[in-house]
């Protein structure tokens, strides 16, 4: 049997625990796209089935999904910034926009300490990501 692969980094998503199921799925998809788009070496090779059909590559390592309340998200956001962990954010206001331009404008309109965060995605050294996510629990 193969030994499990250990990664020096961690990809994690933190979602506010009061989101509807469709919101959790939507937010997760948007948040991890920021990591994939800025860290292409995290992507593995393309997939092929037995017939040779080609499929897009995916992350080479697991993405862990966590949940927490508003306070947990705010604290994780603050810690990630302090620790220098790259992150993407999703705010409540983004549910009311329909494109990237309006999304960026909605975030830009709010000071950092007033953001109504509903989700974060982080990628960085394992220990730093773990420290940033202190108080969050694995999503169920």
Secondary structure, DSSP 8 states (H G I E B T S, - for coil): -------SEEEEEEEETT--HHHHHHHHHHHHHHHHHH-GGGB---EE-TT--EE---BSS-EEEEEE-HHHHHHHHHHHHHHT-EEEEEEGGGGG--SHHHHHHHHHTS-GGG--EEEEEEEEEHHHHHHHTTT-EE--
